[in-house]
Amino acid sequence: MGTKICPVCDGKVNSINFCKTCKRFVTPIETSHTFYLNERRELEDYQREYQYSRDVSDYSADKPEVEDEVTDCHDEFETELPKWANRTPTSANPIPNPDMTYTTKKQKSKKAEGVISGLLFLAALAVCFRMSSLWDVWQQYRDEQELQDSLDEMHEMMDEQDEKNYVDENGYSYRYIYQPGETTDYGTGSLVGLSADEVYDRGEACDGVAHYEGVTGDELEADFLQNAEKDGILFEDTSTGTAGNLSLYEYSYQNGDTFTYYNKEKYISDDEYGIDVSINSDLNTQAIHSVRIWQYPPDVDDGFCLDQIYEDLVMALGDETLQGDSLERTTEMIRSYQEKEYSADDSSANYTDLQIGKWSLTISRGETSLGIAMDYLGE
């Protein structure tokens, strides 16, 4: 009968060398001998246990060998026991000390109670803070900080843009649509951005579009603002900030043909009625290229007033082909688009194209907006 004994506690070790007393795996002391106490053995039993093939009367010859094996096991036990008793645990779970188990668990329990109490105190403090006036003060401070951060970011972006903008002699700032010197592939050719100084040095009008020379861009703006003011519409002063855009470039086709475009877009706006007007003119000659009018009323129920704005603009242009009966018919059509609903199903019902004299006119209805585009066609 074989037995496995724990070298530490002398307890029994199971088949996988785990000591239930020490609660860990050990190197057991194994015994594989059967001892007979006060009873005789048969010859076959003796021969099976000790592999003895001689006469049973000579069994005493093997006795020293058996005693030697028992002595070796005892010596090994005496040698290993001090090592196990004084060893340093190397695993993450050292051998538990029965005397310390209760104390450790009790300390951990007290620590857990302390942590929970602290968390409950902080939660109660947060609730009190949330319900106090300090919360509103903190919220206001946070909102002000977020607003200030947004303003700082916007100012940084504006400063970066100002470095690339052009400021004319009147102090108006214009943003370049195409950066000077940069080449852009477009359509069947490419264009090269020009600076305002380069265009001024050329001293001539661009040849990419027609020019209306009845008034200059500055004259049209002044007369239009005066007419609008009589109707109770006051546009904002654009002398500060970005007043418009400069679209200055020379376009080259693949076959070698070229044309130039020197457009200065000056825009003015009115926040009360949600009106934006842009006057496009030649940078050198200030002859008119086109005019754009858009209205985004703050409240659609208040209606549009582009019919009146269009009339003020036509009178400022001074082109007789746009006045008289033509003006009446056009303003009547504008009123019809102001009153009609936007069609999401039929886009063609939202705009109309007209040609009046040497002008191309497009009236366009948006879901919450109305626009008028006027382009001079020339001869």
C-alpha positions as CSV (number, residue, x, y, z in Angstrom):
1,M,0.0,0.0,0.0
2,G,1.5,3.4,-1.1
3,T,1.1,6.7,0.8
4,K,2.0,10.3,0.1
5,I,2.9,12.4,3.1
6,C,3.4,16.2,3.3
7,P,7.0,17.0,4.3
8,V,5.7,20.1,6.3
9,C,2.7,18.9,8.3
10,D,2.9,15.1,7.9
11,G,-0.6,15.2,6.5
12,K,-1.8,13.2,3.6
13,V,-1.3,14.5,0.1
14,N,-3.8,13.7,-2.6
15,S,-3.1,12.3,-6.1
16,I,-2.1,15.7,-7.5
17,N,0.3,16.4,-4.6
18,F,-1.9,19.0,-2.9
19,C,-1.8,19.2,0.8
20,K,-5.2,20.2,2.2
21,T,-3.7,21.2,5.6
22,C,-1.1,23.6,4.1
23,K,-3.4,24.4,1.2
24,R,-0.7,24.3,-1.4
25,F,1.2,21.9,-3.7
26,V,4.2,20.1,-2.1
27,T,6.8,17.5,-2.9
28,P,5.5,14.6,-0.9
29,I,7.3,11.8,0.8
30,E,6.2,8.6,-0.8
31,T,6.1,5.2,0.8
32,S,5.4,2.1,-1.3
33,H,5.8,-0.8,1.1
34,T,3.3,-3.0,2.8
35,F,3.9,-3.7,6.5
36,Y,2.5,-6.8,8.2
37,L,2.0,-6.5,11.9
38,N,1.6,-9.7,14.0
39,E,0.6,-11.9,11.1
40,R,2.3,-14.4,8.9
41,R,2.7,-13.9,5.2
42,E,2.4,-16.4,2.5
43,L,5.4,-17.1,0.2
44,E,3.8,-15.5,-2.8
45,D,3.0,-12.3,-0.8
46,Y,6.6,-12.0,0.2
47,Q,7.9,-12.6,-3.3
48,R,5.5,-10.1,-4.8
49,E,6.4,-7.3,-2.3
50,Y,10.1,-7.8,-2.3
51,Q,10.7,-9.5,-5.7
52,Y,12.3,-12.3,-3.7
53,S,12.6,-15.6,-5.6
54,R,14.6,-17.7,-3.1
55,D,13.4,-19.7,-0.3
56,V,11.3,-17.9,2.3
57,S,13.5,-19.1,5.1
58,D,16.2,-16.7,3.7
59,Y,14.1,-13.6,3.8
60,S,16.3,-12.2,6.5
61,A,18.9,-11.5,3.9
62,D,16.7,-8.7,2.4
63,K,15.9,-7.1,5.8
64,P,18.9,-4.7,5.8
65,E,17.9,-3.3,2.4
66,V,14.4,-2.6,3.6
67,E,15.7,-0.9,6.7
68,D,18.0,1.1,4.6
69,E,15.1,2.4,2.4
70,V,13.1,3.4,5.5
71,T,16.2,5.1,7.0
72,D,16.7,7.1,3.7
73,C,13.1,8.3,3.7
74,H,13.5,9.4,7.4
75,D,16.8,11.2,6.6
76,E,15.2,13.0,3.6
77,F,12.3,14.1,5.7
78,E,14.7,15.4,8.4
79,T,16.6,17.3,5.7
80,E,13.7,18.8,3.8
81,L,11.6,19.9,6.9
82,P,13.9,22.8,7.9
83,K,14.0,24.0,4.3
84,W,10.2,24.1,4.1
85,A,9.9,25.7,7.5
86,N,12.3,28.5,6.7
87,R,11.5,29.0,3.0
88,T,10.5,32.4,1.6
89,P,7.2,32.2,-0.3
90,T,7.6,33.0,-4.0
91,S,4.0,32.8,-5.2
92,A,1.5,35.6,-5.2
93,N,-0.4,33.7,-2.4
94,P,1.9,32.8,0.5
95,I,1.0,30.3,3.1
96,P,-1.6,31.8,5.3
97,N,-0.9,32.3,9.0
98,P,-3.9,31.2,11.0
99,D,-3.1,33.6,13.7
100,M,-3.1,36.6,11.3
101,T,-6.1,35.7,9.1
102,Y,-8.8,37.3,11.2
103,T,-6.7,40.4,12.0
104,T,-6.0,41.0,8.3
105,K,-9.6,40.6,7.2
106,K,-10.7,42.9,10.0
107,Q,-8.2,45.5,8.9
108,K,-9.4,45.3,5.3
109,S,-13.0,45.6,6.4
110,K,-12.2,48.7,8.3
111,K,-10.4,50.2,5.3
112,A,-13.3,49.4,3.1
113,E,-15.7,51.1,5.5
114,G,-13.4,54.1,5.5
115,V,-13.4,54.4,1.8
116,I,-17.2,54.0,1.5
117,S,-17.7,56.6,4.2
118,G,-15.4,59.0,2.3
119,L,-17.2,58.5,-0.9
120,L,-20.6,59.1,0.7
121,F,-19.2,62.3,2.3
122,L,-18.0,63.5,-1.1
123,A,-21.3,62.7,-2.7
124,A,-23.2,64.6,0.0
125,L,-20.8,67.5,-0.5
126,A,-21.4,67.5,-4.2
127,V,-25.2,67.5,-3.8
128,C,-24.9,70.4,-1.4
129,F,-22.7,72.3,-3.8
130,R,-25.0,71.6,-6.7
131,M,-28.0,73.0,-4.8
132,S,-26.1,76.1,-3.5
133,S,-25.6,79.4,-5.3
134,L,-21.9,78.5,-5.8
135,W,-23.0,76.1,-8.5
136,D,-24.5,79.0,-10.5
137,V,-21.3,81.0,-10.0
138,W,-19.2,78.1,-11.2
139,Q,-21.4,77.5,-14.2
140,Q,-21.2,81.2,-15.2
141,Y,-17.4,81.1,-14.7
142,R,-17.1,78.0,-16.9
143,D,-19.3,79.6,-19.6
144,E,-17.2,82.8,-19.6
145,Q,-14.1,80.7,-19.9
146,E,-15.4,78.7,-22.9
147,L,-16.6,82.0,-24.5
148,Q,-13.2,83.6,-24.0
149,D,-11.4,80.5,-25.4
150,S,-13.7,80.7,-28.5
151,L,-12.9,84.4,-28.9
152,D,-9.2,83.8,-28.6
153,E,-9.3,81.1,-31.2
154,M,-11.3,83.3,-33.5
155,H,-8.9,86.2,-33.0
156,E,-6.0,83.9,-33.9
157,M,-7.7,82.8,-37.0
158,M,-8.5,86.4,-38.0
159,D,-4.9,87.4,-37.3
160,E,-3.7,84.6,-39.6
161,Q,-6.2,85.7,-42.3
162,D,-5.2,89.4,-41.9
163,E,-1.6,88.5,-42.8
164,K,-2.9,87.1,-46.2
165,N,-5.5,89.9,-46.8
166,Y,-5.2,93.1,-48.8
167,V,-6.0,96.4,-47.3
168,D,-6.8,99.2,-49.7
169,E,-6.2,103.0,-49.3
170,N,-9.6,103.4,-47.6
171,G,-8.8,100.9,-44.9
172,Y,-11.0,98.1,-46.3
173,S,-9.7,94.6,-45.9
174,Y,-10.2,92.1,-48.7
175,R,-9.6,88.3,-48.6
176,Y,-7.8,86.6,-51.5
177,I,-9.9,83.8,-53.1
178,Y,-6.8,82.6,-54.9
179,Q,-3.5,83.2,-53.1
180,P,-1.0,85.2,-55.2
181,G,1.5,83.0,-57.0
182,E,-0.4,79.8,-56.4
183,T,-1.4,77.7,-59.5
184,T,-4.7,75.8,-59.5
185,D,-5.8,73.3,-62.1
186,Y,-9.4,74.0,-63.1
187,G,-11.4,72.6,-66.0
188,T,-9.4,72.4,-69.2
189,G,-6.6,74.6,-68.0
190,S,-5.1,76.2,-64.9
191,L,-5.1,79.6,-63.3
192,V,-2.5,81.5,-61.4
193,G,-3.4,83.8,-58.5
194,L,-2.4,87.4,-58.7
195,S,-1.8,90.0,-56.0
196,A,-3.6,93.4,-56.0
197,D,-0.3,95.2,-56.6
198,E,0.3,93.1,-59.7
199,V,-3.1,93.9,-61.1
200,Y,-2.7,97.6,-60.3
201,D,0.7,97.5,-62.2
202,R,-1.1,96.2,-65.3
203,G,-3.4,99.2,-65.1
204,E,-6.1,97.7,-67.4
205,A,-9.5,96.1,-67.0
206,C,-9.8,92.3,-67.1
207,D,-11.0,90.7,-70.3
208,G,-12.8,87.7,-68.8
209,V,-16.2,89.4,-68.3
210,A,-18.2,92.4,-69.6
211,H,-18.2,95.7,-67.8
212,Y,-21.0,98.1,-67.0
213,E,-19.5,101.6,-67.0
214,G,-22.6,103.6,-66.1
215,V,-21.3,104.0,-62.5
216,T,-18.3,102.9,-60.5
217,G,-18.5,100.4,-57.7
218,D,-18.1,103.1,-55.1
219,E,-20.8,105.3,-56.7
220,L,-23.2,102.4,-56.9
221,E,-22.7,101.6,-53.2
222,A,-23.2,105.2,-52.0
223,D,-26.3,105.7,-54.1
224,F,-27.8,102.4,-53.1
225,L,-27.2,103.0,-49.4
226,Q,-28.9,106.4,-49.7
227,N,-31.9,104.9,-51.4
228,A,-32.2,102.1,-48.9
229,E,-32.0,104.5,-46.0
230,K,-35.0,106.4,-47.3
231,D,-36.9,103.2,-47.1
232,G,-35.8,102.7,-43.5
233,I,-33.1,100.0,-44.2
234,L,-29.8,100.8,-42.6
235,F,-26.8,98.8,-43.7
236,E,-23.8,98.2,-41.5
237,D,-20.5,100.1,-41.9
238,T,-17.9,97.7,-43.5
239,S,-14.9,100.0,-42.9
240,T,-13.7,97.6,-40.2
241,G,-13.1,93.9,-40.6
242,T,-13.2,92.1,-43.9
243,A,-15.2,94.1,-46.4
244,G,-15.1,91.5,-49.2
245,N,-13.1,89.3,-51.5
246,L,-10.6,89.7,-54.2
247,S,-10.7,87.1,-57.0
248,L,-7.6,88.0,-59.1
249,Y,-6.1,85.5,-61.6
250,E,-4.9,84.8,-65.1
251,Y,-6.4,81.7,-66.7
252,S,-4.6,79.6,-69.3
253,Y,-6.2,77.0,-71.6
254,Q,-4.3,74.0,-72.8
255,N,-4.2,75.4,-76.3
256,G,-2.4,78.5,-75.1
257,D,-5.3,81.0,-75.0
258,T,-5.6,83.1,-71.8
259,F,-8.0,85.5,-70.1
260,T,-7.8,87.6,-67.0
261,Y,-10.3,88.3,-64.2
262,Y,-9.8,91.2,-61.7
263,N,-12.9,91.1,-59.5
264,K,-13.4,93.0,-56.3
265,E,-16.4,91.9,-54.3
266,K,-17.6,94.5,-51.8
267,Y,-20.5,93.3,-49.6
268,I,-22.8,95.2,-47.2
269,S,-25.4,93.7,-44.9
270,D,-28.4,94.5,-42.7
271,D,-29.1,92.2,-39.8
272,E,-32.5,93.6,-39.0
273,Y,-34.0,92.3,-42.3
274,G,-31.3,89.7,-43.0
275,I,-30.2,91.3,-46.3
276,D,-26.8,90.7,-47.9
277,V,-25.7,92.7,-51.0
278,S,-22.4,92.2,-52.9
279,I,-21.2,94.5,-55.6
280,N,-18.6,93.0,-58.0
281,S,-16.5,95.4,-59.9
282,D,-13.2,95.5,-61.8
283,L,-10.3,96.2,-59.4
284,N,-8.6,98.7,-61.8
285,T,-11.6,100.5,-63.5
286,Q,-14.3,99.9,-60.9
287,A,-16.7,99.0,-63.7
288,I,-19.6,96.8,-62.6
289,H,-19.4,93.0,-63.3
290,S,-22.4,91.9,-61.3
291,V,-24.6,92.4,-58.3
292,R,-26.0,89.8,-55.8
293,I,-28.8,90.2,-53.3
294,W,-29.9,87.7,-50.8
295,Q,-32.4,87.9,-47.9
296,Y,-32.6,85.5,-45.0
297,P,-35.3,87.1,-42.8
298,P,-34.9,86.3,-39.1
299,D,-38.6,85.5,-39.1
300,V,-40.0,84.1,-42.3
301,D,-43.5,85.1,-41.2
302,D,-42.4,88.7,-41.4
303,G,-42.0,88.2,-45.2
304,F,-39.4,89.5,-47.7
305,C,-38.7,92.9,-48.9
306,L,-36.4,92.2,-51.9
307,D,-38.8,94.0,-54.3
308,Q,-38.0,97.3,-52.6
309,I,-34.2,96.5,-52.4
310,Y,-34.2,95.7,-56.1
311,E,-35.9,99.0,-57.0
312,D,-33.3,100.9,-54.9
313,L,-30.5,99.1,-56.7
314,V,-31.9,99.7,-60.2
315,M,-32.3,103.4,-59.5
316,A,-28.7,103.5,-58.2
317,L,-27.4,101.8,-61.4
318,G,-29.0,104.4,-63.6
319,D,-29.6,102.0,-66.5
320,E,-32.8,103.1,-68.2
321,T,-33.4,99.6,-69.7
322,L,-34.0,98.3,-66.1
323,Q,-36.4,101.2,-65.2
324,G,-40.0,102.1,-66.2
325,D,-42.3,99.3,-67.2
326,S,-39.5,96.8,-67.0
327,L,-39.0,97.6,-63.3
328,E,-42.7,97.2,-62.6
329,R,-42.9,93.8,-64.3
330,T,-39.7,92.6,-62.5
331,T,-40.8,93.8,-59.1
332,E,-44.2,92.1,-59.6
333,M,-42.4,88.8,-60.4
334,I,-40.2,89.2,-57.3
335,R,-43.3,89.6,-55.1
336,S,-44.7,86.4,-56.5
337,Y,-41.6,84.5,-55.4
338,Q,-41.7,86.2,-52.0
339,E,-45.3,84.9,-51.5
340,K,-45.0,81.4,-53.0
341,E,-43.8,78.4,-51.0
342,Y,-40.6,76.6,-51.6
343,S,-41.0,73.4,-53.6
344,A,-38.9,70.4,-52.5
345,D,-40.4,68.2,-55.2
346,D,-39.9,70.5,-58.2
347,S,-36.7,72.5,-58.1
348,S,-37.5,74.2,-61.4
349,A,-40.4,75.9,-59.7
350,N,-38.0,77.7,-57.3
351,Y,-36.3,80.0,-59.8
352,T,-36.7,81.9,-63.1
353,D,-34.2,83.4,-65.6
354,L,-34.8,86.7,-67.3
355,Q,-32.8,88.9,-69.7
356,I,-33.6,92.6,-69.4
357,G,-31.6,94.8,-71.9
358,K,-28.0,93.9,-71.4
359,W,-28.5,92.3,-68.0
360,S,-29.1,88.7,-67.1
361,L,-31.4,88.3,-64.1
362,T,-32.1,85.2,-62.0
363,I,-34.7,85.1,-59.2
364,S,-34.2,82.1,-56.9
365,R,-36.4,80.9,-54.0
366,G,-34.9,79.0,-51.1
367,E,-36.6,77.2,-48.3
368,T,-36.1,80.2,-46.0
369,S,-34.4,82.7,-48.4
370,L,-34.8,84.6,-51.6
371,G,-32.0,85.8,-54.0
372,I,-31.5,87.9,-57.0
373,A,-28.4,87.7,-59.3
374,M,-27.7,90.4,-61.8
375,D,-24.9,89.9,-64.4
376,Y,-23.9,92.4,-67.0
377,L,-23.7,90.7,-70.5
378,G,-22.3,93.6,-72.5
379,E,-22.6,94.0,-76.2
